[in-house]
Amino acid sequence: MQKELAGVATKKKIQILGVNGIGLESGNSIITAGRTLPWLQDTLAEDVWNDWAVTYRDVVVLDAENKPIAVYNLTTNDLGQAANFAQLKSILVGAANAD
């Protein structure tokens, strides 16, 4: 989706990245193998998952100040379905065009 979004004109750049939850570090090498998506590891000092009340496989959409404005769960909304892919893309583009 990042490649597709790169071709969409928006007011702000859309950057997708992953944040792995505390205690799930053992899977980092598997999830990042052969991929270019930036991948961050949450820590006790930051505790982003807790601060944002993340559920596993949530896409948290942030505003220009890095505050959550939308959440889209990939377990309940499989991106293999065209309608779900389009809906998430629309959410991201809308956020990038918001004032």
VMD Tcl script that builds the backbone (N, CA, C; Angstrom):
set m [mol new atoms 297]
animate dup $m
set s [atomselect $m all]
$s set {name element resname resid chain x y z} {
  {N N MET 1 A 0.817 -1.183 0.000}
  {CA C MET 1 A 0.000 0.000 0.000}
  {C C MET 1 A 0.871 1.261 0.000}
  {N N GLN 2 A 2.023 1.202 0.653}
  {CA C GLN 2 A 2.900 2.377 0.689}
  {C C GLN 2 A 3.282 2.819 -0.721}
  {N N LYS 3 A 3.599 1.869 -1.599}
  {CA C LYS 3 A 3.969 2.210 -2.974}
  {C C LYS 3 A 2.808 2.873 -3.697}
  {N N GLU 4 A 1.622 2.345 -3.510}
  {CA C GLU 4 A 0.438 2.911 -4.148}
  {C C GLU 4 A 0.159 4.321 -3.635}
  {N N LEU 5 A 0.318 4.529 -2.343}
  {CA C LEU 5 A 0.070 5.843 -1.753}
  {C C LEU 5 A 1.096 6.877 -2.188}
  {N N ALA 6 A 2.292 6.431 -2.545}
  {CA C ALA 6 A 3.333 7.356 -2.991}
  {C C ALA 6 A 2.917 8.098 -4.254}
  {N N GLY 7 A 2.038 7.500 -5.024}
  {CA C GLY 7 A 1.582 8.122 -6.264}
  {C C GLY 7 A 0.347 8.989 -6.106}
  {N N VAL 8 A -0.151 9.137 -4.883}
  {CA C VAL 8 A -1.352 9.931 -4.621}
  {C C VAL 8 A -0.935 11.305 -4.112}
  {N N ALA 9 A -1.470 12.341 -4.739}
  {CA C ALA 9 A -1.166 13.708 -4.304}
  {C C ALA 9 A -1.945 14.023 -3.028}
  {N N THR 10 A -1.225 14.361 -1.963}
  {CA C THR 10 A -1.839 14.726 -0.686}
  {C C THR 10 A -1.116 15.936 -0.103}
  {N N LYS 11 A -1.764 16.617 0.824}
  {CA C LYS 11 A -1.160 17.785 1.476}
  {C C LYS 11 A 0.050 17.395 2.309}
  {N N LYS 12 A -0.041 16.227 2.955}
  {CA C LYS 12 A 1.056 15.741 3.792}
  {C C LYS 12 A 1.475 14.366 3.306}
  {N N LYS 13 A 2.725 14.035 3.493}
  {CA C LYS 13 A 3.244 12.733 3.103}
  {C C LYS 13 A 2.637 11.640 3.980}
  {N N ILE 14 A 2.325 10.517 3.364}
  {CA C ILE 14 A 1.829 9.359 4.110}
  {C C ILE 14 A 2.985 8.393 4.294}
  {N N GLN 15 A 3.282 8.059 5.538}
  {CA C GLN 15 A 4.354 7.116 5.840}
  {C C GLN 15 A 3.791 5.995 6.699}
  {N N ILE 16 A 3.865 4.772 6.192}
  {CA C ILE 16 A 3.408 3.613 6.946}
  {C C ILE 16 A 4.608 2.982 7.629}
  {N N LEU 17 A 4.444 2.645 8.891}
  {CA C LEU 17 A 5.484 1.918 9.618}
  {C C LEU 17 A 4.814 1.016 10.634}
  {N N GLY 18 A 5.542 0.027 11.092}
  {CA C GLY 18 A 5.025 -0.906 12.075}
  {C C GLY 18 A 5.618 -0.633 13.437}
  {N N VAL 19 A 4.815 -0.871 14.471}
  {CA C VAL 19 A 5.294 -0.783 15.849}
  {C C VAL 19 A 4.952 -2.109 16.509}
  {N N ASN 20 A 5.962 -2.837 16.910}
  {CA C ASN 20 A 5.773 -4.134 17.542}
  {C C ASN 20 A 5.577 -3.965 19.043}
  {N N GLY 21 A 4.693 -4.765 19.599}
  {CA C GLY 21 A 4.384 -4.679 21.018}
  {C C GLY 21 A 5.478 -5.241 21.911}
  {N N ILE 22 A 5.520 -4.739 23.124}
  {CA C ILE 22 A 6.454 -5.235 24.138}
  {C C ILE 22 A 6.159 -6.709 24.379}
  {N N GLY 23 A 7.222 -7.510 24.434}
  {CA C GLY 23 A 7.076 -8.938 24.660}
  {C C GLY 23 A 6.951 -9.754 23.388}
  {N N LEU 24 A 6.867 -9.094 22.249}
  {CA C LEU 24 A 6.742 -9.787 20.965}
  {C C LEU 24 A 8.013 -9.663 20.123}
  {N N GLU 25 A 9.094 -9.290 20.762}
  {CA C GLU 25 A 10.358 -9.014 20.069}
  {C C GLU 25 A 10.898 -10.210 19.297}
  {N N SER 26 A 10.616 -11.413 19.734}
  {CA C SER 26 A 11.194 -12.597 19.088}
  {C C SER 26 A 10.775 -12.727 17.625}
  {N N GLY 27 A 9.680 -12.103 17.232}
  {CA C GLY 27 A 9.222 -12.190 15.851}
  {C C GLY 27 A 9.736 -11.093 14.945}
  {N N ASN 28 A 10.536 -10.164 15.464}
  {CA C ASN 28 A 10.998 -9.033 14.648}
  {C C ASN 28 A 11.764 -9.456 13.404}
  {N N SER 29 A 12.658 -10.412 13.532}
  {CA C SER 29 A 13.459 -10.816 12.363}
  {C C SER 29 A 12.593 -11.492 11.309}
  {N N ILE 30 A 11.544 -12.168 11.717}
  {CA C ILE 30 A 10.656 -12.830 10.761}
  {C C ILE 30 A 9.782 -11.812 10.035}
  {N N ILE 31 A 9.200 -10.889 10.765}
  {CA C ILE 31 A 8.284 -9.920 10.168}
  {C C ILE 31 A 9.005 -8.935 9.245}
  {N N THR 32 A 10.264 -8.680 9.488}
  {CA C THR 32 A 11.001 -7.708 8.668}
  {C C THR 32 A 11.782 -8.348 7.524}
  {N N ALA 33 A 11.885 -9.669 7.502}
  {CA C ALA 33 A 12.674 -10.356 6.466}
  {C C ALA 33 A 12.106 -10.062 5.072}
  {N N GLY 34 A 12.944 -9.506 4.220}
  {CA C GLY 34 A 12.568 -9.233 2.843}
  {C C GLY 34 A 11.592 -8.084 2.653}
  {N N ARG 35 A 11.426 -7.257 3.662}
  {CA C ARG 35 A 10.477 -6.144 3.583}
  {C C ARG 35 A 11.198 -4.816 3.770}
  {N N THR 36 A 10.568 -3.763 3.301}
  {CA C THR 36 A 11.161 -2.435 3.426}
  {C C THR 36 A 10.385 -1.533 4.391}
  {N N LEU 37 A 9.280 -2.019 4.927}
  {CA C LEU 37 A 8.478 -1.242 5.859}
  {C C LEU 37 A 9.289 -0.936 7.115}
  {N N PRO 38 A 9.399 0.333 7.494}
  {CA C PRO 38 A 10.101 0.640 8.743}
  {C C PRO 38 A 9.409 -0.055 9.910}
  {N N TRP 39 A 10.194 -0.616 10.813}
  {CA C TRP 39 A 9.666 -1.427 11.915}
  {C C TRP 39 A 10.281 -0.961 13.224}
  {N N LEU 40 A 9.456 -0.529 14.156}
  {CA C LEU 40 A 9.926 -0.046 15.447}
  {C C LEU 40 A 9.520 -1.029 16.543}
  {N N GLN 41 A 10.285 -1.054 17.604}
  {CA C GLN 41 A 9.979 -1.910 18.744}
  {C C GLN 41 A 9.532 -1.039 19.914}
  {N N ASP 42 A 8.315 -1.251 20.375}
  {CA C ASP 42 A 7.812 -0.522 21.538}
  {C C ASP 42 A 8.650 -0.886 22.763}
  {N N THR 43 A 8.746 0.029 23.705}
  {CA C THR 43 A 9.522 -0.192 24.931}
  {C C THR 43 A 8.693 0.238 26.137}
  {N N LEU 44 A 9.127 -0.172 27.300}
  {CA C LEU 44 A 8.453 0.256 28.527}
  {C C LEU 44 A 8.516 1.777 28.693}
  {N N ALA 45 A 9.599 2.371 28.235}
  {CA C ALA 45 A 9.755 3.825 28.356}
  {C C ALA 45 A 8.734 4.577 27.490}
  {N N GLU 46 A 8.440 4.044 26.307}
  {CA C GLU 46 A 7.478 4.700 25.400}
  {C C GLU 46 A 6.069 4.142 25.591}
  {N N ASP 47 A 5.939 2.840 25.576}
  {CA C ASP 47 A 4.678 2.120 25.782}
  {C C ASP 47 A 3.551 2.654 24.904}
  {N N VAL 48 A 3.851 2.768 23.613}
  {CA C VAL 48 A 2.904 3.301 22.639}
  {C C VAL 48 A 1.649 2.437 22.552}
  {N N TRP 49 A 1.812 1.120 22.531}
  {CA C TRP 49 A 0.636 0.246 22.431}
  {C C TRP 49 A -0.349 0.537 23.562}
  {N N ASN 50 A 0.158 0.704 24.766}
  {CA C ASN 50 A -0.718 0.990 25.903}
  {C C ASN 50 A -1.321 2.387 25.785}
  {N N ASP 51 A -0.506 3.368 25.455}
  {CA C ASP 51 A -0.989 4.747 25.338}
  {C C ASP 51 A -2.097 4.874 24.303}
  {N N TRP 52 A -1.983 4.126 23.201}
  {CA C TRP 52 A -2.966 4.202 22.120}
  {C C TRP 52 A -4.033 3.112 22.228}
  {N N ALA 53 A -3.990 2.286 23.279}
  {CA C ALA 53 A -4.947 1.183 23.477}
  {C C ALA 53 A -5.004 0.276 22.246}
  {N N VAL 54 A -3.824 -0.121 21.761}
  {CA C VAL 54 A -3.711 -0.928 20.552}
  {C C VAL 54 A -4.202 -2.355 20.791}
  {N N THR 55 A -4.940 -2.852 19.828}
  {CA C THR 55 A -5.296 -4.261 19.728}
  {C C THR 55 A -4.407 -4.837 18.631}
  {N N TYR 56 A -3.987 -6.083 18.796}
  {CA C TYR 56 A -3.113 -6.728 17.817}
  {C C TYR 56 A -3.653 -6.517 16.401}
  {N N ARG 57 A -2.796 -6.073 15.497}
  {CA C ARG 57 A -3.058 -5.827 14.085}
  {C C ARG 57 A -3.847 -4.550 13.821}
  {N N ASP 58 A -3.838 -3.622 14.763}
  {CA C ASP 58 A -4.455 -2.318 14.530}
  {C C ASP 58 A -3.553 -1.464 13.645}
  {N N VAL 59 A -4.171 -0.728 12.754}
  {CA C VAL 59 A -3.499 0.353 12.038}
  {C C VAL 59 A -3.980 1.624 12.733}
  {N N VAL 60 A -3.060 2.321 13.353}
  {CA C VAL 60 A -3.398 3.563 14.046}
  {C C VAL 60 A -2.974 4.709 13.138}
  {N N VAL 61 A -3.931 5.516 12.740}
  {CA C VAL 61 A -3.674 6.643 11.853}
  {C C VAL 61 A -3.449 7.871 12.714}
  {N N LEU 62 A -2.349 8.553 12.448}
  {CA C LEU 62 A -1.964 9.719 13.249}
  {C C LEU 62 A -2.168 11.011 12.477}
  {N N ASP 63 A -2.383 12.088 13.209}
  {CA C ASP 63 A -2.443 13.406 12.578}
  {C C ASP 63 A -1.027 13.983 12.488}
  {N N ALA 64 A -0.914 15.218 12.078}
  {CA C ALA 64 A 0.387 15.857 11.897}
  {C C ALA 64 A 1.161 16.002 13.210}
  {N N GLU 65 A 0.454 15.918 14.342}
  {CA C GLU 65 A 1.096 16.022 15.655}
  {C C GLU 65 A 1.301 14.653 16.296}
  {N N ASN 66 A 1.182 13.596 15.498}
  {CA C ASN 66 A 1.343 12.202 15.955}
  {C C ASN 66 A 0.316 11.801 17.000}
  {N N LYS 67 A -0.884 12.338 16.889}
  {CA C LYS 67 A -1.988 11.949 17.766}
  {C C LYS 67 A -2.930 11.049 16.972}
  {N N PRO 68 A -3.362 9.930 17.578}
  {CA C PRO 68 A -4.270 9.012 16.877}
  {C C PRO 68 A -5.586 9.690 16.497}
  {N N ILE 69 A -6.002 9.472 15.243}
  {CA C ILE 69 A -7.279 10.024 14.775}
  {C C ILE 69 A -8.199 8.940 14.212}
  {N N ALA 70 A -7.653 7.748 13.964}
  {CA C ALA 70 A -8.465 6.638 13.457}
  {C C ALA 70 A -7.733 5.335 13.749}
  {N N VAL 71 A -8.510 4.267 13.857}
  {CA C VAL 71 A -7.950 2.927 14.051}
  {C C VAL 71 A -8.667 1.986 13.087}
  {N N TYR 72 A -7.885 1.140 12.420}
  {CA C TYR 72 A -8.438 0.179 11.456}
  {C C TYR 72 A -7.768 -1.160 11.726}
  {N N ASN 73 A -8.537 -2.160 12.135}
  {CA C ASN 73 A -7.957 -3.443 12.504}
  {C C ASN 73 A -7.889 -4.380 11.305}
  {N N LEU 74 A -6.702 -4.943 11.076}
  {CA C LEU 74 A -6.477 -5.807 9.923}
  {C C LEU 74 A -6.943 -7.241 10.139}
  {N N THR 75 A -7.269 -7.607 11.355}
  {CA C THR 75 A -7.835 -8.931 11.591}
  {C C THR 75 A -9.301 -8.944 11.166}
  {N N THR 76 A -10.036 -7.912 11.529}
  {CA C THR 76 A -11.450 -7.834 11.157}
  {C C THR 76 A -11.657 -7.252 9.764}
  {N N ASN 77 A -10.638 -6.612 9.206}
  {CA C ASN 77 A -10.727 -5.989 7.880}
  {C C ASN 77 A -9.559 -6.469 7.021}
  {N N ASP 78 A -9.655 -7.662 6.503}
  {CA C ASP 78 A -8.603 -8.288 5.702}
  {C C ASP 78 A -8.306 -7.451 4.456}
  {N N LEU 79 A -7.064 -6.999 4.332}
  {CA C LEU 79 A -6.689 -6.174 3.184}
  {C C LEU 79 A -6.644 -6.969 1.879}
  {N N GLY 80 A -6.791 -8.287 1.952}
  {CA C GLY 80 A -6.917 -9.103 0.749}
  {C C GLY 80 A -8.244 -8.861 0.044}
  {N N GLN 81 A -9.184 -8.255 0.738}
  {CA C GLN 81 A -10.467 -7.888 0.145}
  {C C GLN 81 A -10.367 -6.451 -0.358}
  {N N ALA 82 A -10.664 -6.279 -1.627}
  {CA C ALA 82 A -10.487 -4.978 -2.284}
  {C C ALA 82 A -11.210 -3.844 -1.556}
  {N N ALA 83 A -12.391 -4.106 -1.041}
  {CA C ALA 83 A -13.151 -3.050 -0.364}
  {C C ALA 83 A -12.445 -2.586 0.903}
  {N N ASN 84 A -11.854 -3.512 1.644}
  {CA C ASN 84 A -11.120 -3.146 2.862}
  {C C ASN 84 A -9.864 -2.369 2.523}
  {N N PHE 85 A -9.141 -2.803 1.493}
  {CA C PHE 85 A -7.937 -2.105 1.047}
  {C C PHE 85 A -8.298 -0.662 0.676}
  {N N ALA 86 A -9.359 -0.512 -0.100}
  {CA C ALA 86 A -9.792 0.821 -0.541}
  {C C ALA 86 A -10.220 1.678 0.645}
  {N N GLN 87 A -10.892 1.062 1.620}
  {CA C GLN 87 A -11.332 1.825 2.784}
  {C C GLN 87 A -10.146 2.343 3.597}
  {N N LEU 88 A -9.160 1.495 3.849}
  {CA C LEU 88 A -7.987 1.945 4.598}
  {C C LEU 88 A -7.228 3.012 3.821}
  {N N LYS 89 A -7.083 2.805 2.533}
  {CA C LYS 89 A -6.396 3.804 1.695}
  {C C LYS 89 A -7.129 5.149 1.797}
  {N N SER 90 A -8.448 5.119 1.754}
  {CA C SER 90 A -9.241 6.345 1.850}
  {C C SER 90 A -9.046 7.030 3.208}
  {N N ILE 91 A -8.977 6.250 4.262}
  {CA C ILE 91 A -8.744 6.807 5.607}
  {C C ILE 91 A -7.389 7.506 5.657}
  {N N LEU 92 A -6.362 6.855 5.111}
  {CA C LEU 92 A -5.010 7.431 5.118}
  {C C LEU 92 A -4.936 8.701 4.275}
  {N N VAL 93 A -5.532 8.669 3.096}
  {CA C VAL 93 A -5.526 9.858 2.228}
  {C C VAL 93 A -6.306 10.986 2.882}
  {N N GLY 94 A -7.431 10.664 3.484}
  {CA C GLY 94 A -8.222 11.686 4.186}
  {C C GLY 94 A -7.431 12.333 5.308}
  {N N ALA 95 A -6.714 11.528 6.066}
  {CA C ALA 95 A -5.895 12.067 7.156}
  {C C ALA 95 A -4.780 12.957 6.619}
  {N N ALA 96 A -4.189 12.566 5.514}
  {CA C ALA 96 A -3.089 13.343 4.918}
  {C C ALA 96 A -3.576 14.656 4.310}
  {N N ASN 97 A -4.840 14.720 3.992}
  {CA C ASN 97 A -5.393 15.949 3.414}
  {C C ASN 97 A -6.112 16.827 4.428}
  {N N ALA 98 A -6.218 16.356 5.665}
  {CA C ALA 98 A -6.915 17.137 6.699}
  {C C ALA 98 A -6.088 18.354 7.101}
  {N N ASP 99 A -6.779 19.391 7.478}
  {CA C ASP 99 A -6.074 20.600 7.926}
  {C C ASP 99 A -5.728 20.548 9.388}
}
mol reanalyze $m
mol bondsrecalc $m
mol representation Tube
mol addrep $m
